[in-house]
Amino acid sequence: MEAVRQLNKEGYLNRLQFNIVGKGPLYEQYIKEYNFPNVNFLGFADDDLLISLYQSNDLFVFPTLFEGMPTVVLEAMAASMPIIVTDTGATAELVDSSNGYLIETANIRALKWAIQQYYQLKPEEKKALSDKSYQKVVEKFTWKKVARLHLDLFDNFMA
C-alpha cells in the first residue's frame, strides 16, 4: 500500500486502479489509512469473483512476505496474467522476466518500479507477458505434469 501511496503522489492516481483482495488482520487499518480513490478493498473473494478479477484486470501483483508455491499466482498465470511477485518460496519457478517481474521481498522501491515498468510497456509487450504466463502453466504446472514429475522423482529414489 505504501507503493500505491508513492505512485499516486508521482502522478499515477488517475492512471492506475488497484483491486485489493483478502481480509487479513490489517484489513480495517488499511481501509482507513489507505483510503485512496483508485483503491478498491474487496475483502474475501469467492471463486466467481476471483475469476472475474483475473479476466478484467491487466496485471496480478502479489508482494507476499512468505510463501511456498502460491496457488493464486498459478491461477493468475492460467488466466494469462502478467505477474509481479516477491522472490520467496517457489515463486522464482513461476515468474521471471518472460512473464512478469520477480522482485525483492519487502522492497517498496522494487514494487513501485515493477508497476511503473509494466505500465510503460507497449500493448504487444504486455500481451507477450500474458501469453508466456499461460504457456508456463500449460507446460509445467498442470496436474498431469506435476504428477509425472513426482512419479519420476520417486522412480529415481527407487532405482
GUMARMI-582921 format. One line per 8 residues: number of its first residue (from 0); their letters; for each residue x, z, y of N, C-alpha, C, CB. Coordinates in nm, 2 decimals. Each point is the difference from the previous one (the first is absolute). Glycine has a CB too. Layout:
NUM> A> X/Z/Y/X/Z/Y/X/Z/Y/X/Z/Y; ...
//
This chain:
0> MEAVRQLN> 0.08/0.00/-0.12/-0.08/0.00/0.12/0.09/0.00/0.13/-0.18/0.12/-0.13; 0.29/-0.06/0.11/0.09/0.00/0.12/0.05/-0.15/0.03/0.08/0.24/-0.05; -0.06/-0.32/-0.06/0.04/-0.14/0.02/-0.11/-0.07/0.08/0.14/0.01/-0.21; -0.27/0.02/0.17/-0.11/-0.06/0.07/0.00/0.04/0.15/-0.14/0.00/-0.22; 0.16/0.13/0.24/0.00/0.04/0.14/0.11/-0.08/0.08/-0.07/0.24/-0.07; 0.19/-0.25/0.01/0.10/-0.07/0.07/-0.03/-0.15/0.02/0.16/0.16/-0.09; -0.22/-0.22/-0.01/-0.03/-0.14/0.01/-0.11/-0.02/0.11/0.05/-0.03/-0.25; -0.15/0.12/0.26/-0.10/-0.01/0.10/0.06/0.01/0.14/-0.16/0.10/-0.16
8> KEGYLNRL> 0.26/-0.01/0.18/0.07/0.02/0.13/0.08/-0.13/0.03/0.01/0.25/-0.04; 0.03/-0.32/-0.06/0.08/-0.12/0.02/-0.08/-0.13/0.02/0.18/0.11/-0.13; -0.31/-0.09/0.14/-0.09/-0.12/0.03/-0.08/-0.06/-0.12/0.16/-0.04/0.17; -0.15/0.11/-0.28/-0.07/-0.05/-0.12/-0.15/0.05/-0.02/0.22/-0.02/-0.11; -0.26/0.10/0.20/-0.13/0.07/-0.01/-0.11/-0.10/-0.02/0.08/0.18/0.15; -0.08/-0.29/-0.08/-0.11/-0.10/-0.01/0.03/-0.11/-0.10/-0.06/0.05/0.23; 0.18/-0.04/-0.30/0.04/-0.11/-0.09/0.00/0.05/-0.15/0.14/-0.09/0.18; -0.14/0.22/-0.20/0.01/0.05/-0.14/-0.12/0.09/-0.02/0.25/-0.02/-0.01
16> QFNIVGKG> -0.31/0.01/-0.11/-0.10/0.09/-0.04/0.04/0.07/-0.13/-0.18/-0.14/0.11; 0.16/0.27/-0.12/0.05/0.08/-0.12/-0.12/0.06/-0.07/0.22/0.04/0.11; -0.23/-0.06/-0.24/-0.10/0.07/-0.08/0.07/0.10/-0.09/-0.16/-0.20/0.00; 0.13/0.33/0.02/0.07/0.10/-0.07/-0.09/0.05/-0.11/0.13/0.07/0.21; -0.08/-0.08/-0.33/-0.08/0.04/-0.12/0.06/0.13/-0.06/-0.07/-0.24/-0.04; -0.01/0.33/0.00/0.04/0.12/-0.06/-0.05/0.12/0.08/0.20/-0.11/-0.10; -0.21/0.22/0.03/-0.05/0.12/0.06/0.08/0.12/-0.05/-0.23/-0.10/0.03; 0.36/0.11/0.02/0.08/0.11/-0.04/-0.01/0.12/0.09/0.16/-0.16/-0.09
24> PLYEQYIK> -0.07/0.26/0.08/-0.01/0.12/0.08/0.01/-0.02/0.15/0.09/0.12/-0.20; -0.03/-0.23/0.24/0.02/-0.02/0.14/-0.11/-0.09/0.07/0.25/0.03/-0.04; -0.34/-0.06/-0.04/-0.11/-0.10/0.04/-0.06/0.04/0.14/-0.04/-0.05/-0.24; -0.02/0.17/0.24/-0.07/0.04/0.13/0.10/0.01/0.11/-0.16/0.13/-0.14; 0.28/-0.08/0.12/0.10/0.01/0.11/0.04/-0.14/0.05/0.09/0.21/-0.10; -0.08/-0.30/0.01/0.04/-0.14/0.04/-0.11/-0.06/0.08/0.14/-0.02/-0.20; -0.27/0.04/0.16/-0.11/-0.06/0.08/0.01/0.05/0.14/-0.14/-0.01/-0.21; 0.16/0.14/0.23/0.01/0.05/0.14/0.12/-0.04/0.07/-0.12/0.20/-0.08
32> EYNFPNVN> 0.24/-0.19/0.02/0.13/-0.03/0.06/0.02/-0.15/0.03/0.09/0.20/-0.11; -0.14/-0.28/0.02/0.03/-0.15/0.01/-0.13/-0.07/0.02/0.20/0.02/-0.15; -0.28/0.02/0.24/-0.13/-0.06/0.03/0.02/-0.13/0.09/-0.11/0.23/-0.02; 0.17/-0.33/-0.04/0.02/-0.13/0.07/-0.11/-0.10/-0.03/0.25/0.04/-0.02; -0.28/-0.12/0.12/-0.11/-0.10/-0.02/0.03/-0.10/-0.11/-0.06/0.03/0.23; 0.18/-0.05/-0.27/0.03/-0.10/-0.10/0.03/0.06/-0.14/0.10/-0.14/0.19; -0.14/0.26/-0.21/0.02/0.07/-0.13/-0.14/0.05/-0.05/0.23/0.07/0.07; -0.26/-0.11/-0.19/-0.12/0.04/-0.07/0.04/0.09/-0.12/-0.12/-0.21/0.06
40> FLGFADDD> 0.08/0.34/-0.05/0.02/0.09/-0.11/-0.12/-0.01/-0.10/0.14/0.16/0.15; -0.11/-0.22/-0.26/-0.11/-0.03/-0.10/-0.02/0.11/-0.10/0.05/-0.24/0.04; 0.04/0.33/-0.05/-0.02/0.11/-0.10/0.02/-0.06/-0.14/-0.15/0.13/0.15; 0.08/-0.06/-0.25/0.00/-0.05/-0.14/-0.06/-0.14/-0.01/-0.01/0.24/-0.08; 0.07/-0.32/0.01/-0.05/-0.14/-0.02/-0.03/-0.02/-0.15/0.13/-0.09/0.20; -0.25/0.05/-0.23/-0.03/-0.03/-0.14/0.05/-0.14/-0.03/-0.21/0.15/0.00; 0.20/-0.19/-0.13/0.05/-0.13/-0.04/-0.05/-0.12/0.08/0.03/0.09/-0.22; -0.16/-0.09/0.25/-0.06/-0.11/0.08/0.06/-0.01/0.14/-0.21/0.03/-0.13
48> LLISLYQS> 0.23/0.09/0.19/0.06/0.00/0.14/0.14/-0.05/-0.01/-0.15/0.19/0.07; 0.23/-0.14/-0.17/0.14/-0.04/-0.01/0.01/-0.15/-0.02/0.05/0.22/-0.10; -0.14/-0.28/0.02/0.00/-0.14/-0.03/-0.03/-0.08/0.13/-0.07/0.03/-0.24; -0.02/0.02/0.32/-0.04/-0.06/0.12/0.12/0.01/0.10/-0.24/0.06/-0.04; 0.30/0.05/0.05/0.12/0.02/0.09/0.11/-0.09/-0.04/-0.06/0.23/0.04; 0.09/-0.25/-0.17/0.11/-0.09/-0.05/-0.03/-0.14/0.04/0.04/0.15/-0.19; -0.17/-0.19/0.19/-0.04/-0.13/0.03/0.00/-0.03/0.15/-0.13/0.00/-0.21; 0.10/0.10/0.29/-0.02/-0.02/0.15/0.12/0.04/0.09/-0.24/0.04/-0.05
56> NDLFVFPT> 0.34/0.02/-0.01/0.11/0.04/0.08/0.12/-0.09/-0.03/-0.08/0.24/0.00; 0.17/-0.25/0.10/0.12/-0.09/-0.01/0.12/0.05/-0.07/-0.09/-0.10/0.20; 0.10/0.24/-0.20/0.13/0.06/-0.04/-0.04/0.14/-0.06/0.14/-0.13/0.18; -0.06/0.17/-0.29/-0.02/0.13/-0.06/0.12/0.08/0.04/-0.14/-0.09/-0.19; 0.12/0.20/0.25/0.11/0.09/0.04/-0.02/0.13/-0.07/0.02/-0.11/0.23; 0.09/0.16/-0.30/0.00/0.12/-0.08/0.13/0.08/0.02/-0.15/-0.12/-0.17; 0.15/0.19/0.28/0.12/0.08/0.03/0.01/0.13/-0.07/0.01/-0.11/0.22; -0.02/0.11/-0.35/0.00/0.12/-0.08/0.13/0.08/0.00/-0.18/-0.11/-0.14
64> LFEGMPTV> 0.18/0.24/0.12/0.12/0.07/-0.01/0.05/0.02/-0.14/-0.07/0.12/0.20; -0.02/-0.13/-0.30/0.04/0.00/-0.14/-0.11/-0.06/-0.08/0.13/0.21/0.04; -0.08/-0.29/-0.14/-0.09/-0.07/-0.09/0.07/-0.02/-0.13/-0.11/-0.11/0.19; 0.04/0.07/-0.29/0.05/-0.05/-0.13/-0.01/-0.15/0.01/-0.06/0.20/-0.13; -0.04/-0.26/0.07/-0.03/-0.14/0.00/-0.14/-0.01/0.06/0.15/-0.06/-0.20; -0.16/0.04/0.33/-0.13/0.02/0.07/-0.09/-0.12/-0.03/0.11/0.12/0.18; -0.22/-0.08/-0.25/-0.10/-0.10/-0.04/-0.06/-0.07/0.12/-0.05/0.14/-0.20; 0.03/-0.06/0.31/-0.06/-0.06/0.12/0.08/-0.12/0.05/-0.10/0.22/0.06
72> VLEAMAAS> 0.23/-0.21/-0.07/0.09/-0.12/0.04/-0.02/-0.11/-0.09/0.17/0.16/0.09; -0.18/-0.14/-0.22/-0.03/-0.11/-0.10/-0.13/-0.06/0.03/0.14/0.12/-0.17; -0.24/-0.04/0.20/-0.14/-0.05/0.03/0.01/-0.09/0.13/-0.11/0.20/-0.10; 0.18/-0.16/0.20/0.01/-0.08/0.12/0.08/-0.13/-0.03/0.00/0.21/0.14; 0.10/-0.20/-0.22/0.07/-0.12/-0.04/-0.09/-0.10/-0.08/0.21/0.13/0.00; -0.29/-0.07/-0.09/-0.09/-0.09/-0.07/-0.11/-0.06/0.09/0.04/0.15/-0.20; -0.06/-0.09/0.31/-0.09/-0.06/0.10/0.08/-0.09/0.10/-0.15/0.20/-0.02; 0.27/-0.24/-0.01/0.08/-0.09/0.08/0.04/0.06/0.13/-0.10/-0.19/-0.12
80> MPIIVTDT> 0.13/0.31/0.13/0.03/0.06/0.13/0.15/0.02/0.01/-0.22/0.12/0.01; 0.28/-0.15/0.11/0.13/0.04/0.03/0.01/0.15/0.01/0.05/-0.22/0.12; 0.06/0.28/-0.15/0.01/0.14/-0.01/0.12/0.06/0.08/-0.09/-0.02/-0.23; 0.06/0.13/0.30/0.10/0.08/0.06/-0.01/0.14/-0.08/0.00/-0.12/0.24; 0.12/0.15/-0.30/0.00/0.13/-0.08/0.13/0.07/0.01/-0.17/-0.10/-0.16; 0.17/0.23/0.15/0.12/0.07/0.01/0.07/-0.01/-0.14/-0.09/0.16/0.18; 0.23/-0.15/-0.17/0.08/-0.01/-0.12/0.00/0.13/-0.07/0.14/-0.18/0.10; -0.23/0.21/-0.19/-0.01/0.12/-0.07/-0.06/-0.03/-0.14/-0.03/0.14/0.21
88> GATAELVD> 0.07/-0.07/-0.31/-0.05/-0.02/-0.13/0.03/-0.15/-0.05/-0.18/0.17/0.04; 0.08/-0.24/-0.09/0.03/-0.13/-0.05/-0.05/-0.11/0.10/-0.03/0.09/-0.23; 0.02/-0.06/0.35/-0.05/-0.10/0.10/0.09/-0.11/0.02/-0.11/0.18/0.11; 0.24/-0.16/-0.14/0.10/-0.11/0.02/-0.02/-0.10/-0.12/0.16/0.15/0.11; -0.23/-0.12/-0.21/-0.03/-0.09/-0.11/-0.11/-0.09/0.04/0.07/0.17/-0.17; -0.15/-0.13/0.27/-0.12/-0.07/0.04/0.02/-0.08/0.12/-0.13/0.18/-0.09; 0.20/-0.13/0.19/0.01/-0.06/0.13/0.15/-0.03/0.04/-0.21/0.11/0.07; 0.23/-0.23/-0.02/0.13/-0.04/0.06/-0.03/-0.10/0.11/0.13/0.04/-0.22
96> SSNGYLIE> -0.03/-0.10/0.28/-0.02/-0.09/0.11/-0.09/-0.12/-0.03/0.22/0.08/0.09; -0.24/-0.11/-0.22/-0.08/-0.12/-0.04/-0.15/0.03/0.02/0.18/-0.07/-0.16; -0.22/0.20/0.15/-0.14/0.02/0.02/-0.03/0.12/0.09/-0.03/-0.08/-0.23; 0.13/0.12/0.31/-0.03/0.10/0.10/0.13/0.07/0.05/-0.23/0.03/-0.10; 0.21/0.10/0.12/0.11/0.08/0.06/0.01/0.13/-0.07/-0.03/-0.11/0.22; 0.15/0.14/-0.27/0.03/0.12/-0.06/0.08/0.08/0.10/0.00/-0.10/-0.24; -0.06/0.21/0.28/0.07/0.08/0.11/0.04/0.14/-0.04/-0.14/-0.13/0.16; 0.22/0.19/-0.08/0.05/0.13/-0.03/-0.11/0.10/0.02/0.23/-0.06/0.08
104> TANIRALK> -0.23/0.16/-0.17/-0.11/0.10/0.00/0.02/0.09/0.13/0.00/0.00/-0.25; -0.12/0.03/0.31/-0.01/0.09/0.11/0.08/-0.06/0.12/-0.03/0.20/-0.15; 0.03/-0.33/0.17/0.08/-0.06/0.11/-0.11/-0.07/0.09/0.22/-0.03/-0.14; -0.26/0.09/0.24/-0.10/-0.06/0.09/0.05/-0.13/0.06/-0.09/0.23/0.05; 0.22/-0.23/-0.01/0.05/-0.12/0.06/0.00/-0.12/-0.10/0.15/0.14/0.15; -0.12/-0.11/-0.27/-0.01/-0.11/-0.10/-0.14/-0.05/-0.03/0.21/0.10/-0.11; -0.30/-0.01/0.11/-0.14/-0.03/-0.02/-0.05/-0.09/0.12/-0.04/0.21/-0.13; 0.07/-0.16/0.25/-0.04/-0.08/0.12/0.06/-0.14/0.00/-0.02/0.22/0.12
112> WAIQQYYQ> 0.15/-0.22/-0.16/0.07/-0.13/0.00/-0.07/-0.10/-0.10/0.22/0.12/0.06; -0.25/-0.07/-0.18/-0.06/-0.08/-0.10/-0.13/-0.06/0.04/0.12/0.14/-0.18; -0.21/-0.05/0.24/-0.13/-0.05/0.05/0.02/-0.11/0.11/-0.10/0.23/-0.05; 0.20/-0.20/0.14/0.03/-0.10/0.10/0.05/-0.13/-0.06/0.05/0.18/0.16; 0.04/-0.17/-0.26/0.05/-0.12/-0.06/-0.11/-0.08/-0.06/0.22/0.11/-0.04; -0.31/-0.05/-0.03/-0.11/-0.07/-0.07/-0.09/-0.06/0.11/0.00/0.16/-0.19; -0.03/-0.09/0.29/-0.09/-0.05/0.11/0.06/-0.13/0.06/-0.07/0.23/0.05; 0.20/-0.24/-0.04/0.06/-0.12/0.06/0.02/-0.12/-0.09/0.12/0.17/0.15
120> LKPEEKKA> -0.15/-0.15/-0.28/0.01/-0.11/-0.09/-0.10/-0.11/0.03/0.09/0.16/-0.17; -0.05/-0.28/0.13/-0.09/-0.12/0.01/-0.10/0.01/-0.11/0.18/-0.14/0.11; -0.29/0.08/-0.10/-0.11/0.01/-0.10/0.06/-0.04/-0.14/-0.17/-0.05/0.17; 0.25/-0.06/-0.18/0.05/-0.05/-0.13/0.09/0.11/-0.06/-0.02/-0.24/0.08; 0.10/0.31/0.01/0.09/0.10/-0.06/-0.08/0.12/-0.05/0.17/-0.07/0.16; -0.28/0.11/-0.09/-0.09/0.10/-0.05/-0.06/-0.04/-0.14/-0.05/0.07/0.24; 0.01/-0.19/-0.24/-0.06/-0.05/-0.13/0.10/0.00/-0.11/-0.16/-0.15/0.13; 0.28/0.12/-0.10/0.11/0.00/-0.11/0.01/0.14/-0.05/0.12/-0.19/0.11
128> LSDKSYQK> -0.12/0.29/-0.03/0.01/0.14/-0.04/-0.12/0.04/-0.09/0.13/0.06/0.21; -0.25/-0.10/-0.16/-0.12/0.02/-0.08/0.01/-0.06/-0.14/-0.13/0.01/0.21; 0.16/-0.14/-0.21/0.01/-0.07/-0.13/0.10/0.07/-0.09/-0.06/-0.21/0.11; 0.18/0.25/-0.06/0.10/0.06/-0.08/-0.05/0.14/-0.06/0.18/-0.12/0.14; -0.26/0.19/-0.06/-0.05/0.13/-0.05/-0.08/-0.03/-0.13/-0.01/0.10/0.23; -0.08/-0.19/-0.22/-0.09/-0.03/-0.11/0.08/-0.05/-0.12/-0.19/-0.06/0.16; 0.29/-0.03/-0.13/0.08/-0.06/-0.11/0.08/0.11/-0.07/0.02/-0.21/0.13; 0.03/0.31/-0.06/0.07/0.11/-0.06/-0.08/0.08/-0.10/0.14/0.01/0.20
136> VVEKFTWK> -0.27/0.02/-0.15/-0.09/0.07/-0.09/-0.03/-0.07/-0.13/-0.10/0.10/0.21; 0.07/-0.23/-0.19/-0.03/-0.08/-0.12/0.12/-0.01/-0.09/-0.17/-0.13/0.13; 0.29/0.11/-0.08/0.12/-0.02/-0.08/0.05/0.13/-0.07/0.06/-0.19/0.15; -0.08/0.30/-0.08/0.07/0.13/-0.05/-0.09/0.11/-0.03/0.19/-0.07/0.13; -0.31/0.08/-0.07/-0.07/0.13/0.00/-0.15/-0.01/-0.06/0.14/0.06/0.19; -0.17/-0.16/-0.26/-0.13/0.00/-0.07/0.01/0.10/-0.12/-0.05/-0.24/0.07; -0.06/0.29/-0.12/0.01/0.09/-0.11/0.07/-0.07/-0.12/-0.21/0.11/0.08; 0.19/-0.23/-0.10/0.06/-0.07/-0.12/0.15/0.00/0.02/-0.21/-0.15/-0.03
144> KVARLHLD> 0.26/0.12/0.15/0.14/-0.01/0.03/0.07/0.14/-0.02/-0.04/-0.19/0.16; -0.03/0.29/-0.10/0.05/0.14/-0.01/0.00/0.05/-0.14/-0.08/0.05/0.23; -0.02/-0.08/-0.31/-0.01/0.04/-0.14/0.12/-0.07/-0.08/-0.25/0.03/0.02; 0.27/-0.16/0.01/0.11/-0.07/-0.07/0.14/0.07/0.03/-0.14/-0.22/0.01; 0.16/0.25/0.12/0.12/0.07/0.03/0.02/0.13/-0.07/-0.01/-0.11/0.23; -0.10/0.19/-0.24/0.01/0.13/-0.07/0.03/-0.03/-0.15/-0.16/0.11/0.17; 0.09/-0.20/-0.23/0.02/-0.03/-0.14/0.15/-0.05/-0.02/-0.25/-0.06/-0.02; 0.30/-0.02/0.10/0.14/-0.04/-0.01/0.09/0.11/0.01/-0.06/-0.22/0.09
152> LFDNFMA> 0.04/0.31/0.01/0.08/0.12/0.01/0.00/0.09/-0.12/-0.05/-0.01/0.25; -0.07/0.03/-0.31/-0.01/0.08/-0.12/0.07/-0.07/-0.12/-0.21/0.10/0.09; 0.20/-0.23/-0.10/0.07/-0.07/-0.10/0.15/0.01/0.01/-0.19/-0.16/0.00; 0.24/0.16/0.12/0.14/0.02/0.02/0.05/0.14/-0.04/-0.01/-0.17/0.19; -0.07/0.27/-0.17/0.04/0.13/-0.04/0.00/0.02/-0.16/-0.10/0.09/0.22; 0.01/-0.17/-0.28/-0.01/0.01/-0.15/0.11/-0.08/-0.06/-0.25/0.03/0.02; 0.31/-0.13/0.04/0.10/-0.09/-0.06/0.13/0.07/-0.02/-0.11/-0.19/0.11
//
